[in-house]
Amino acid sequence: MPPPNTYLWCDYCRRSFKPTDAPDNLCPICKSEIKPVGKFNAILRGLVANELNPSPIVSKHRQLVKLIWTRNGAGEEYYRLLAPEMSYAKFESAMTNLLCRGAEEGWVTFSMPPAPVDDEGLYILKVNDENRFLNELQTLAGPDAALAEGD
């Protein structure tokens, strides 16, 4: 158990947590790896982060993107096939970042119904440029990953 004045810091969420809030050393919000910091450091980072904290809407949007691409075991399947040199949590975060960037740049499109529905099939990820997607996956997974055209 860490010393009582130790907190855990998430660089992505820019928040600190008590060790009991994250026993697996993963952020309870975004599941990124978090690192131990002292109590004073956590307070200072928290004060500075209040000015830099991302909007809750942005965080929820990223969570929705992650839910869409990982549903039905797709996240684990990509991880198994690519076998990247990183933990699954880091891979999931990197892949979510990649798909958000792809949507921003137009080579990936997300479609969803105008109001929440139970039919998950209406939440769609479409890859508009498969070659770009494969190149980005190759970069993400590392040079040793074997990706074939059309996989």
N, C-alpha and C positions, 0 to 999 in steps of 0.2 A: 504494500500500500504506500503511495507517495506521501511525503511529509504533509502536515495539515495546511501549510501555507502555499501548496502547489495547486495551480489551476491548469486547465488545458485550453489552448488557444487554437481557433480555426482561422486560418488565413483567408479562406474563401468567404465565410460568413462574417468574419471580423468580430467574433464574439468569444468570450471565455466561458468555460464550464467547470464545474466541480468534477473531480475524478469519478465520483459516484454517478454523475450524469452520463458518462461515456466510458464504461468499464472496458470496452474493446478498443479504446483510443481512436474511435471514429466519431466525427461530429454527429450529434443526434439530429441535426437539421439536414445537412447536405451529404453526409456520409463520407466526407473527405477525411484524410488522416489529420489528426490534431497533435500538437506538441505541448509538452509541459512548460509552463512559465511560472515565475514567482508571483506572489500576491500583488506586490507593488507594480510589477511589469504588467500584470493583467489589468489592473486599475488604469494605468496610463494608456495602454493599448485601447481599452474600452472607451476612455474619454476621447481619444483621437478618432476612433472608429465611428463614434456617433456622428461625426461630420461626414464620414466616407461610407456609411452603411448603405448597402444596396436596397432598393425599394422591395418591400414584401411582394409586390406584383412581379418583379423580375425573378425573384426566388421561386415563386409559385409557377411562373411560366416555365422555368428550367425544370422544375419537378414534373410538370405535365409532359414536357418533351421526353424526359427520362422514362416516365410511365409508358408513353407511346412506343418508344423503341425497344424497351425491355420486356414488354408484356408477352405472355405465353412462353417464357423461357428464352426469348430471342437474345437477351443480353448474355446469358450464360452460354448460349450456342456460339455467338460471335467470339466470346472470350475463349471458348474451347478450340474453335477453329483457328483463331489467330495466334493463340498461345503467346501473348505479349509478355515481356519481362517486367511485369508490374502486378500488384494485387488487383483483385477484381474491383474493389472500391475505387482505386485510382483509374482503372480502365473505364469503369462506368462513368466517372466524372469526365475523363478525357473524351470519351465517345459522345457524351451529352454536349460538351463544349464544341466538338467537331460538327455535330448535327446542327447546333444553333448557328454556328458560323456558316455552314452550308445553306441554311435557310436564309440567312442574311445576304449571302452572295448569290442565291438563286439556284444552286445545283441540287437542293433538297427542298421539298415542299411538305408542309404539314397541313392537313385538313381536319376540321372537326365540326360537329354540329353547333348551331348557334346557342343551344342550351344544353346543359348536362343530360345525358341519356345513359341507360344501362347497356346499350349495344356498343361494346368496345370496337366492333368492326367499323364504326363510323369515325373513329379516330385514326387517321391514316398518315403514314409516312411514305412519301413518294420520292425516289431518287431520280432526278431529271437528267443527270449526267453520270452514267455508270462508270465511265473511265475515270472521271475526276474522283468519284467516291472510292473506287479501288485504289487509286494513287494515294488518297488521303488515308485510307485504311493501312496501306503499306507503310506510310510514314509513321502513323500512330503505333503500329505493331512492331516496327523495327525492321532492319534490313534482312533479318533471317526468316521473316514470315513468308510463307509460300502462298501467294494468292494467284489463282488462275483466272483468266478472263471468263466472265460469266458465272463465277462462284457466288 
